[in-house]
């Protein structure tokens, strides 16, 4: 089972330098993206249940947060997550004791980093008459800070102190957003092209 990736742009609205917490939708439901996929409500139910069972006082994170999907560069973790009618809403905390964590948090505050991505396995899927792949159950592995957006259906709502999850309403924004997605290999092709171009 090959790990897959989806990336979403996020919009930062507030900050708290002490805790380094960001929040927002990590995935949205019932949107056909450019990869011809559609995440269905309930897709994260079992993975969240299983992941939350592993949370302890010593390990309070549901899943890790990585730098650019690199397993060797963890920069924090997801401390809360829930499905609502709109999608998967998460709260994640940067490790400000790690250089990459500080860099990423600074990037979100200043606006030159505004994307988040998920790494996942597809557990259950189906296809509709038009060939759209419905993702009915996913196993969530990680959340990553990434540089380039591929999907415009998620927004960070804040970087703030840890507290109860707020009520969220992004319907007006998401009606205007155009879904975008691509395979993770697109990153590698883009990076290769940029490197080749810079050598010219």
Number of C-alpha atoms within 10 A of each C-alpha: 6 7 13 14 19 23 29 27 23 27 18 20 15 14 18 15 14 9 15 23 23 26 26 23 26 25 24 23 19 14 18 18 21 15 16 16 18 20 22 18 19 18 24 22 15 14 17 19 12 12 15 17 10 12 14 10 6 6 10 14 20 26 22 19 29 26 20 17 19 13 12 8 15 21 25 25 23 21 20 20 21 15 19 14 9 18 23 21 22 21 24 24 25 24 20 19 10 14 11 18 23 16 15 23 26 17 15 22 21 11 14 11 22 22 26 30 27 22 19 17 15 16 12 12 16 10 13 8 6 7 10 15 18 20 22 17 20 22 20 21 17 21 28 26 25 21 18 16 19 23 24 21 26 27 24 24 20 19 24 19 16 17 7 7 13 8 5 12 9 13 10 8 12 17 9 10 13 13 17 20 20 17 14 16 10 12 15 11 11 11 12 12 12 11 11 10 9 8 7 5
